[in-house]
Amino acid sequence: MWAAVEVKVCNKQGPDISSDQQPWSLAFADGTRTQTTGLNGGDLPKPEYPTLPTVVKAGDCLRGKIPFPVSKERRPTKIVYQPASATTSTEWTVPPS
């Protein structure tokens, strides 16, 4: 089974930034996380977020869906964004269904 997170990264001003699927993960109540598979194409939800680093220039945005493998029995509690160079993460709570 798949879960998809719709992501939008904007660069309001300043130097170019780069974004891709790698810094994103889903966190579960038991402390485990699942990483994106980096897949694209096929029957995955559209539009897809880039799997390779993509430049976002000042004044531009990058938007798309990121697929994650999940089991039917588990529901993520948070969406986590943590680039490899960062010492902290940014997190969003997944609302209960």
QUIRALIN-V514978 format. One record per residue. N is the residue number from 1. RES is the residue in three letters. NEAR is the number of other C-alpha atoms within 8 Angstrom. Layout:
((N;RES;NEAR) (N;RES;NEAR))
//
This chain:
((1;MET;6) (2;TRP;8) (3;ALA;8) (4;ALA;9) (5;VAL;7) (6;GLU;8) (7;VAL;9) (8;LYS;8) (9;VAL;8) (10;CYS;9) (11;ASN;13) (12;LYS;7) (13;GLN;6) (14;GLY;6) (15;PRO;6) (16;ASP;9) (17;ILE;8) (18;SER;8) (19;SER;11) (20;ASP;11) (21;GLN;12) (22;GLN;9) (23;PRO;10) (24;TRP;12) (25;SER;12) (26;LEU;13) (27;ALA;13) (28;PHE;12) (29;ALA;7) (30;ASP;4) (31;GLY;6) (32;THR;7) (33;ARG;8) (34;THR;10) (35;GLN;9) (36;THR;13) (37;THR;7) (38;GLY;8) (39;LEU;7) (40;ASN;7) (41;GLY;5) (42;GLY;4) (43;ASP;4) (44;LEU;8) (45;PRO;8) (46;LYS;6) (47;PRO;7) (48;GLU;10) (49;TYR;12) (50;PRO;10) (51;THR;10) (52;LEU;7) (53;PRO;8) (54;THR;8) (55;VAL;8) (56;VAL;13) (57;LYS;10) (58;ALA;10) (59;GLY;8) (60;ASP;9) (61;CYS;10) (62;LEU;9) (63;ARG;10) (64;GLY;12) (65;LYS;13) (66;ILE;12) (67;PRO;14) (68;PHE;13) (69;PRO;10) (70;VAL;10) (71;SER;8) (72;LYS;6) (73;GLU;4) (74;ARG;7) (75;ARG;8) (76;PRO;10) (77;THR;11) (78;LYS;11) (79;ILE;13) (80;VAL;13) (81;TYR;10) (82;GLN;11) (83;PRO;9) (84;ALA;5) (85;SER;4) (86;ALA;7) (87;THR;5) (88;THR;5) (89;SER;9) (90;THR;7) (91;GLU;8) (92;TRP;7) (93;THR;7) (94;VAL;8) (95;PRO;5) (96;PRO;3) (97;SER;2))
//
